């Protein structure tokens, strides 16, 4: 294995380094004990830059869930000779049924209820919200704890069942479509439109490290945003540039943005 600190010294984000160290520890565990192991849930950027760590070891991996719109995923790591890997030993789902006929629960409601139990956010994955229930991807070892301890979300009674990940109902997170006309695709311009702040304030938000593009902190105001980029702005939410619709008659760039709610 190459020296970790030297190999990843270009990464400035401490949280990203922390995740990579944990994945490196899992790799060492599999190599030492010759048994499979599961990582924490990580975003696509961390998953991508973790691959050199895995490829430079003598183990194999599976990345779950494989759903195309899935964001938070886990590596299941296992020895090269290992056969008949049963991923359901490591990852599963819970279906949380909202029993109230009067209040619809949203993504924040379900996430908050899980966190209120003291569950580490890195042990749970994406949440897929429907009118009467939500499916949540989680580590198998915390499923029973949630099933037996989560009885209400706010004032809403809920019923929970543990399900195989193959039975989860995947879908893209709920979002609102925004149409933006901008003078350019510079990050400060895009942030200005998404936050409804001045360009000066938007530049300050970016320089403060409060903006991530594709899960990486970007602090350069001149960074050019591209179609399909995912933006996260602290205190303002998450956005995806879904379409570049070209230029308007006044030569402004028109883009369609998904605002995730």
RAKAZI-V523504 format. One record per helix or strand. SS is the DSSP state (H for helix, E for strand). FROM is the first residue (numbers start at 0). LEN is the number of residues. If there is no record, write none. Layout:
SS|FROM|LEN / SS|FROM|LEN
This chain:
H|3|4 / H|13|20 / E|36|2 / E|41|1 / H|43|12 / E|58|6 / E|72|7 / H|86|3 / E|90|8 / H|106|10 / H|120|3 / E|123|6 / E|132|7 / H|139|10 / E|151|2 / E|155|8 / H|164|3 / E|174|8 / E|185|1 / H|186|9 / H|198|9 / E|210|3 / E|215|2 / E|223|1 / E|229|4 / E|236|11 / E|252|8
